[in-house]
Amino acid sequence: MTPGAFIAKWRASALKERLAPREHFIDLCRLLGEPTPAEADPTGAAYYFERGARKDTGGDGWTDVWKRHCFAWECKGKNTDLDAAFNQLR
């Protein structure tokens, strides 16, 4: 995927937060020449979508993409409070 194709596709997207994260992340992997979670970790032991986790503030939460010892990724829709997204991710 080229940068222009990525930008055009996601600028035009009207997908809601629940529908877009996986495809957006896979497109980003393609853009950067990185393996997707399923390509990098076919067992899903350390890199996958929809990882459940305990929140800092208590209770259970989810992150859209998680890679052990590397990152957690929370995707939000346009015009969303990113501070709230960060708190959700923590």
C-alpha positions in Angstrom: 0.0 0.0 0.0 1.3 3.4 -0.9 1.1 6.5 1.4 -1.3 8.1 -1.0 -3.6 5.1 -1.1 -3.6 4.8 2.7 -4.4 8.5 3.1 -7.1 8.5 0.5 -8.8 5.3 1.9 -8.8 6.5 5.5 -9.6 10.1 4.8 -12.8 9.0 3.0 -13.7 6.3 5.6 -17.0 6.8 7.4 -16.6 3.5 9.4 -17.4 3.7 13.0 -14.9 3.0 15.8 -16.0 -0.6 16.2 -15.6 -1.5 12.4 -12.3 0.2 11.4 -9.5 -0.7 13.8 -8.4 -4.1 12.4 -8.5 -3.1 8.8 -6.8 0.3 9.6 -4.0 -1.5 11.5 -3.5 -4.1 8.8 -3.3 -1.3 6.2 -0.7 0.4 8.3 1.3 -2.7 8.6 1.2 -3.0 4.7 2.2 0.6 4.4 5.2 0.2 6.7 6.2 -3.2 5.3 5.6 -4.9 8.7 3.9 -8.2 9.3 0.4 -8.2 10.6 -0.4 -9.8 14.0 -1.4 -13.1 12.3 1.6 -13.1 10.1 4.1 -12.3 12.9 2.4 -14.5 15.6 0.2 -17.3 14.1 -0.5 -18.7 17.6 -1.8 -15.4 18.9 0.4 -15.8 22.0 2.0 -12.3 22.0 0.5 -10.2 19.2 -3.2 -9.9 18.4 -6.4 -7.9 18.2 -8.8 -7.3 21.0 -6.7 -8.0 24.1 -8.5 -8.0 27.4 -6.8 -6.3 30.3 -7.3 -4.9 33.8 -7.7 -1.1 33.8 -5.5 1.1 36.1 -8.7 2.5 37.5 -10.2 -1.0 38.1 -12.4 -3.2 36.1 -11.8 -4.8 32.8 -11.0 -3.2 29.4 -9.9 -3.9 25.9 -7.2 -2.7 23.6 -7.6 -2.9 19.8 -4.1 -4.3 19.2 -1.6 -5.6 21.6 2.0 -6.8 21.2 3.7 -8.1 24.3 6.6 -6.0 25.6 6.1 -3.6 22.6 2.8 -1.6 22.5 -0.9 -1.5 23.0 -3.0 0.4 20.4 -6.4 2.0 20.9 -8.1 3.2 17.8 -10.8 6.0 18.1 -13.1 7.6 15.6 -12.7 11.1 14.2 -13.2 14.0 16.7 -12.8 11.7 19.7 -11.3 12.8 23.1 -7.8 11.3 22.9 -7.2 11.9 26.6 -10.1 9.5 27.3 -8.7 7.0 24.8 -5.4 7.1 26.5 -7.0 6.6 29.9 -9.0 3.7 28.4 -5.7 2.2 27.1 -3.9 2.5 30.4 
